[in-house]
Amino acid sequence: MTNIRKIVLDEDKIPKYWYNILPDLPKPLPPYINPFNGQPIKPEDMERLFPKECVRQEFSNERWIPIPEEVREVYRIWRPTPLYRAVRLEQYLKTPAKIYFKYEGVSPPGSHKPNTAVAQAYYAAKEGVERLTTETGAGQWGSALAFGCMFFGIKATVYMVRCSYEQKPYRRILMELWGAEVIPSPSNRTEAGRKILEKDPNHPGSLGIAISEAIEDAITHDRTKYALGSVLNHVLIHQTVIGQEALEQLKQIDEYPDVIVGCVGGGSSFSGLFWPFYYEAYVQKKAPKVPELIAVEPTACPTLTKGIYTYDHGDTARLTPLIKMYTLGHDFTPPPIHAGGLRYHGDAPTLCLLVKEGIVKARAYNQVEVFEAATIFARTEGLVPAPEPAHAIKAVIDIALECKRKNEPKTILFLLCGHGLLDLKAYDDYLRGKLPPYEYPKEKIEESIRKLKELYPWLEQIPY
Ligand SMILES: Cc1ncc(COP(=O)(O)O)c(C=O)c1O
């Protein structure tokens, strides 16, 4: 078995269905709440913003959702993605653990994000939408949406968090190459952006602000809708091609993970990996093992480890419904760490529910220890990880070293959800000792949540 380095599936093994966890959650998901009347949001309320089929999937209790042939046809460009065994990393760590990773960096934009971008662009085009707006942190999601829109002949407008826009010009160029318009956020294009710039013309931006701008742009223009790259159920559903393929790949070599690890920004890539295992092990109870599920986040944006489980908005200008999630407060401005995709104040409500129920465990690391781990990985396995999945690598190394101490030959599976070839500036800063180890202060989180409770005193009374 040690001779196996990678497992590659044939194209006909690209899944034909996405898996939806909603009918299989341990408790019903708390509904999205309309901030104007405190009542649950109805699907119709979301149709102005999102393509209708995405809204249908958002509220669907169907366990298996067919993947349209047109979407599978685009998936064929890079799917199925390989599953690797990190033998050289195991040898370097001298661990008895076996480390496997599913690699999504082979997609043209370089991450898992096109799994949903292609689907969202397809559904939008099919209902006659001419333009999709969105936000992007690191530029991974924006480039994935630009890529998806290009295949179905619609325009993409991407509001890119200003500090990433400046740190990562190559992703902007990639988006423009695929035909998208890219605007640094906060911008003068929207009311939400102008308000922020009035107070601070040099504001570094945040995902929360960029989301507000993209939503405002969509609702103030005809034939324009909005696409989100994480957090919502339909987005996570589209990512389950990852876990379904990984299950099949591990089965081919008679393996099953004891531990599944992924980084979490909004929770879509990690959920895409672990949901199909959750279904088999926790719901059907048919798996040979019940894997431990570990979500990893930055100490600079510690949503799951230090946030509060309550209703909050998904964006800074409070345009989104209230979502029950672990949150750092919608006015959270994270320090400008390099893992731009992990700088979001909330998380997917399904993932938050599973954390609350103790099914998923969370841990946080600072960016210095994360880049140290990423460097070990690059120097053993050769692949350069994006800063986001480097958080998962740090956790995997810790777990593998614990296996060494306890002499436990565990099987670890993690998601390498993107490559870091457009993040070399971050590696440069790390190699030159210029990366600070940010930790977000607890008092600031408490202050944000206190402000939220003052804004909506009735929040405590909502029965969910
Ligand atoms: C490479 C990469 N990984 C992870 C994330 C975090 O998002 P999620 O938790 O939804 O996978 C992002 C978000 O932009 C990303 O670009």
Ligand as a Chemical Component Dictionary entry (heavy atoms), coordinates in Angstrom:
data_LIG
# 
_chem_comp.id                   LIG 
_chem_comp.type                 NON-POLYMER 
_chem_comp.pdbx_formal_charge   0 
_chem_comp.three_letter_code    LIG 
# 
loop_
_chem_comp_atom.comp_id 
_chem_comp_atom.atom_id 
_chem_comp_atom.alt_atom_id 
_chem_comp_atom.type_symbol 
_chem_comp_atom.charge 
_chem_comp_atom.model_Cartn_x 
_chem_comp_atom.model_Cartn_y 
_chem_comp_atom.model_Cartn_z 
_chem_comp_atom.pdbx_ordinal 
LIG C1 C1 C 0 -8.215  28.601 -1.449 1  
LIG C2 C2 C 0 -9.306  28.916 -0.489 2  
LIG N1 N1 N 0 -9.512  28.080 0.517  3  
LIG C3 C3 C 0 -10.479 28.302 1.423  4  
LIG C4 C4 C 0 -11.289 29.418 1.353  5  
LIG C5 C5 C 0 -12.303 29.627 2.420  6  
LIG O1 O1 O 0 -13.618 29.461 2.026  7  
LIG P1 P1 P 0 -14.455 28.190 2.428  8  
LIG O2 O2 O 0 -14.325 28.017 3.920  9  
LIG O3 O3 O 0 -15.836 28.515 2.024  10 
LIG O4 O4 O 0 -13.902 27.028 1.690  11 
LIG C6 C6 C 0 -11.122 30.315 0.306  12 
LIG C7 C7 C 0 -12.013 31.471 0.186  13 
LIG O5 O5 O 0 -11.844 32.359 -0.579 14 
LIG C8 C8 C 0 -10.106 30.053 -0.634 15 
LIG O6 O6 O 0 -9.909  30.884 -1.646 16 
# 
loop_
_chem_comp_bond.comp_id 
_chem_comp_bond.atom_id_1 
_chem_comp_bond.atom_id_2 
_chem_comp_bond.value_order 
_chem_comp_bond.pdbx_ordinal 
LIG C1 C2 SING 1  
LIG C2 N1 SING 2  
LIG C2 C8 DOUB 3  
LIG N1 C3 DOUB 4  
LIG C3 C4 SING 5  
LIG C4 C5 SING 6  
LIG C4 C6 DOUB 7  
LIG C5 O1 SING 8  
LIG O1 P1 SING 9  
LIG P1 O2 DOUB 10 
LIG P1 O3 SING 11 
LIG P1 O4 SING 12 
LIG C6 C7 SING 13 
LIG C6 C8 SING 14 
LIG C7 O5 DOUB 15 
LIG C8 O6 SING 16 
# 
